[in-house]
Amino acid sequence: MSRSTLLKAVVGLAIIVGGIVVIIKDEPAAPTGDINSIEPLPEQDSPDR
């Protein structure tokens, strides 16, 4: 096996393994704050045209 082929195989394997690790470690963050309270938006001034 030539060096370039071996190098391509090692780099490809490292990219695949790195992607799998990122997918496994990626845990969604818990929402912060009270998601059950809904506050109305503040009233906006009417634009003068």
MOPE-V163755 format. One record per backbone hydrogen bond with DSSP energy under -0.5 kcal/mol. NH is the residue of the N-H (numbers start at 1). CO is the residue of the C=O. If there is no record, write none. Layout:
BEGIN
nh->[NH:NH]
co->[CO:CO]
END
This chain:
BEGIN
nh->[6:7:8:9:10:11:12:13:14:15:16:17:18:19:20:21:22:23:24:25:26:27:35:37:38:39:49]
co->[2:3:4:5:6:7:8:9:10:11:12:13:14:15:16:17:18:19:20:21:22:25:33:34:36:37:47]
END
